[in-house]
Amino acid sequence: MHLMDSKVQSIWREKQKIQEKSIPIAVISSILIAGLIYVLLQITFVGGVTPDMLANGWSNLSLSSPFADLAMALGLNWLVLLLFADAFVSPSGTGITYTATTARMIYGMERNGFFPSVFGTINSVYGVPRAAMWLNLGVSYLFLFLFRGWGSLASVISVATLISYVTGPICVMVFRKFGGKIKRPLRIKGMHVIAPIAFIAASMIYYWATWPLTGKVTFIIFIGLPIYFYYQAKNQFKGFKKDLKAGIWLIVYLGFMVLISWIGSNKFGGLNLIPFGYDFLIIAVFSYFFYLWGIKSGWLTEQLKKREEAA
């Protein structure tokens, strides 16, 4: 979950002046710094485990708060207090970042015509979409009520965020296909190789989230469909057939991933109708099929056509 924060940089790209340099530096450095911190934390944890704790092997090591429990076992009471305080203070940075990012995404949905106009208003004093921030707060309280524990909440958020990454490789290749003439500040070489690998990797990680979490998160995502259909009806379903044809691959893909998670290996919570190992092969093959289907479903929108004509 913590390694996903790099996406925030791309969402705020419109506010960045030197995108060619700032976005790569921000994304790469955030991943490397987070990775380094977690590697050091793992080294610290392994080094702090006492021999008597491993008397029955690593598999029987059970610590509800690993670092705090280790510090308590070593008699470092001051460190225990510091760790519990940090458990509250540390996530606040991510919380503040995502509060701003989510409000920005809600604001963008209103500009695209899929949310009430009130969420597109900007506060005259602070220059932020305040209504969007209130909606974000309300949904946050709802999730806290439904998932009463950091572990379950973090799992749901991680899997839901991961699904948004599935569309990334498809979007990149569709833009390469139809918007090749448009000037852009960033261009990644070898994307025809990176994109399918990234799509398959995202599918694997989604599967590894284990059943029934995969089904629950997909159900939560589908809850948003009534809102989508409401605004389609409000626009008299203008262009709906074309949109449906372009996006049906994603609906079928999510259904396939839920099914494979349900009947897959029992190592990932499934019914074990597909043995371990064969499930990976099936996901890889079908993911590549969905990847090709997604790219083929792309079409040149009016906005993109205007950008190409202006280029």
Secondary structure, 3 states (H helix, E strand, C coil): CHHHHHHHHHHCHHHCCCHHHHHHHHHHHHHHHHHHHHHHHHHHHHHHCCHHHHCCCHHHCCCCCHHHHHHHHCCCHHHHHHHHHHHHHHHHHHHHHHHHHHHHHHHHHHHCCCCCHHHHCCCCCCCCCHHHHHHHHHHHHHHHHHCCCHHHHHHHHHHHHHHHHHHHHHHHHHHHHHCCCCCCCCCCCCHHHHHHHHHHHHHHHHHHCCCCHHHHHHHHHHCCHHHHHHHHHHCCCCCHHHHHHHHHHHHHHHHHHHHHHHHCCHHHCCCCCCCCCHHHHHHHHHHHHHHHHHHHHCCCCHHHHHHHHHC
